[in-house]
Amino acid sequence: ILDRVFPQAKIALDFSTPLELLIAIILSAQTTDKLVNKVTEALFKKYKGADDYAKAGLDALQKDISSVNFFRNKAKSIKECCRRIQEEFDGRVPDTVEALTTLAGVGRKTANVVLGNGFGKNALAVDTHVKRVSLRLGLTKNEDPDEIEKDLASIIPEMLWTKTSLLFILHGRNTCKAKNPGCVSCPVMDYCDFYKASLKQ
């Protein structure tokens, strides 16, 4: 159903390589995708590879990303992340959750977004939208993102993991909002525990 609602579902961040996607995701915390895309348009022209970020002066990198929230901490994470990519992975972004999560600023959710969208692998990325939609639909009873990922992985075919993450994010942003969810116009209301419970109140 959601696939029909969002036939062109794709990640909102602009990128052309796994490294660019990784940098964009680090920048996106507490910042809109629209602003991140504006910042990375110039950033990706200046910094081509992990080595460029690793060698960059911290002040210069901070200035280049200064319009995003927490730019000082993000600049440090990007430099450290890229230094490790350069030293430990021959300048290439690794393509496993285990390796990606050893990088500065990279948790399991970020790793799965990179795997699914940057490498085309099957990966379930559980962000706040995926968590909310999964709980409301009754697909999980867990609050922990790692446990939610396991629950979803047990019922969703592996080949649909990446797409499901994207569809749940879009559904969460457009209809199944944290406050004032649009239940009356929801295309999956018939399958939603949250909606069914609201009818009984």
N, C-alpha and C positions, 0 to 999 in steps of 0.2 A: 504493500500500500504506500509506504513512504517513498519507495523507489519511483512510483508513478507520480507522486507529489513533487519530488526533487529529481527529475531525470538527469540533470546535469550536475549532480552532486560532486563537488571537489573542494579541496582545501582552499581557504580564502587567502592564504599567504602566497605571495609571488616568489618563485624561485626557479632555478634551472639545474641545480646540482644538489646532492645530499648535504653538502657543506652549507650552501646558501639556505636551505630549509632549516638546518640545525641552528644557524645564526638567527634566522627570522623567528624561530620558536622561542629562543632564549630572550629575544627582544620583546616578544608578545605578552609576557607576564604582566598583568595589570595595565595593559595598553591595547588599544583597538588595533585590529588587523589593518584597517585603513591607514592608520598612522605608521605602523610598521612598514607597510608597503611603500609609503612615501619616503621613509628613511632609508630603506634598503635599496631603493632605486639608484641612489648616489653611492651608497656604501659598497654595493657589489661591483661597481665600476672601479672603485679605488682599491679594494682588497680582493684579489683573485683566488688566493689559496690559503690554507691554514697557516703557512709560513708568514704570509703578509700580516695576518692578525697577531701572530705570536711575536713578531718583531716590532710591531707598531708601538709607538710611545703611548703610555696609558692616557696621558692628557689629550693627545691627538684623537685617540679612539673615543674617549669620553665626549669630546667636542663633536665628533661625527654622529654620535647617537644621542646627543643631549636633549632632544625633544621628546624622548620616551621616558616613562616613569622609571625611577631607580637606575638611571643610566650609569652611575658610578659603579654600582655593584655588578651590573650587567657587563660593563666593559671589562672588569676584572675576570668575570666568569668566561667571557669570550676569549680573552687572552690565554687564560690557564687551560681552557678546553682545547684551543688550537695548538698550544704548546705540546700538550699530551698527544694530540692527533699526529703532530709532526714527529715527535720523538718515539712514540710507542707504536704508531700505526702507519709509518712511512708517508705521512701527509694525507692519508685517505681516511675518510670517515668510516669507522667500522660498521659492519652490517649485522650485528647480533645485539640482543638486549643486554646480555652480560657485559660485552665490551663497551657499548654505548653508555651504560650507567656508571662506568668508571670515570667518565668525563665530568669536568666541573659544570654545574648548572643543569645536568641531565638526569632526570628521574625516569621511572619506568614509563610514565605517560608520554613524555617527550621522545623517549627511545622508540616507542611503538608508532608514534606519528611519523618519525623519520623512516622507520622500516616500511610502514605501509604506503607512504606517499613519496618518499625519496628513493626507495629501492624496489617498490612494487611487491613487497612481501605481504603475507597475510598477518595482520596485527590489529589487535583491539586496543585502542587508546581510550582510556576512561578519564574524561575530564568532568567538570561540574555538570555539563549538559547531559552527557552520557549517563552519569550517575543518577541524576534526577529522573530522566526518562525511564531508565531501567527499573528504578524503585517504583515509580508510579505505575508502570505497566505490569509490575509483579514478576519481573524476570529475575529479581534478586531480593533478598531481605538484608543484605549486607551493606554497611556504610563505608567499609574500607575499599578503596579503588582496586587494590590487588585482588581482593576476594570477589569483587564485582566482575573483574576481568575473567576470573576462573569460572564464575557462574555463567557468564555470557558465552564463554568458549565451550562450555559443556552442552549448550543448546543451539548455538548458531553454527552452521557449516563453516569450516575454516576458510573456504574460498570467499566467504562474504564478510569476514571480520573487518577489513579495512573500510568497505563500503558501509557496513552497519554503523561504525563509529561516525562516519561523515553524515549519514542520514539522521542519527540520533542527535548530533550536534545541531544540524539545521532545524530539526523538529523542535529542539529545546529553545533555540533562539527565536523561532518564528511563532510557535504555538504553545508548546509546553513550558511556558516561562515560570521562573521561580515564584514570582508574585503575579497574581491575576492570570493564571493559565487560561488559554482560550478553549476550554473544554467543549463548549457548545458547537464550535466549528472544527473540532479535532477529527481528522480522518481515521484515527484508530481508537476512538472513544469506546467502541464496542468491545475492545480487548483490554481496556484500562481499569485496573483495580482502583486507582485513585478516583476516577470518574464514577465508577459504580458505587463507591463508598460515599461520594458526595451526594448522590441521589437519595441515600437513606437518611441523611441528616435533616 
